[in-house]
Structures are given as structure tokens and as C-alpha cells.
Amino acid sequence: MNAPQALDALNCPLQGVNLIEASAGTGKTWTIAALFARLLLEERDGAPPPAIERILVVTYTKAATAELRERLRRRLAEMLALLDGKADGDDFLRALAARFPEGRRATSPASG
């Protein structure tokens, strides 16, 4: 069995399954929100990003689900503000936004 390794949310493959398992306070929710943003924005193999309704995120309790839902919404709002030039965003969001040509930003599913 291989030892667990840190997940690079900006560069890990988006296809298939990613299991995020770690102790409390280690950034699991941040990582899930980062992957969620990438899923909504990035094309893969020439295919457009999936509709938000096609993305399944699973957690274990109602409280965790509510927290995750709020964090995902907040993260998407931060990304939209960055793409609209209304906020600077953090390092991850700036790196993600840098992947898109200016023209593509206006047509991103997350931007409208």
C-alpha cells in the first residue's frame, strides 16, 4: 500500500475519483472547494465543464453538508468577483484564473 500524499488541488487530475481523507483542520473543505471550482471552469479533452447539477460531493453529516455547501458558494462567489475584476482573490484563485484567456472568462458557466 502506498503512503498517503498531499493533493495538489490546482494540478491533480479531475477525472475519476479523488478521496480526501485527513484529520480535522487540515484543509479538506478548502481542497474540495478548490476542486469544485476547477470542475466548473476547466475544459477537459475539449469537452465543456459539467453543469453544476452533475457534480456530486459527499460528506457524512448534515452539519458537515451545510458547512460544505456554504463554503462552496462562498468560493464560487470569490471566483466570480475575481473574474469580474471586483476582487483580487487568493493565490489559488489567481492561479486558476490565469489559465483562462480573457474571452473564455465571459463564457464560463460560473460567470453567469
Summary of the structure (lengths in Angstrom):
residues: 112
radius of gyration: 14.4
end to end distance: 43.9
largest distance: 46.2
contacts: 241
relative contact order: 0.15
helix: 49%
strand: 2%
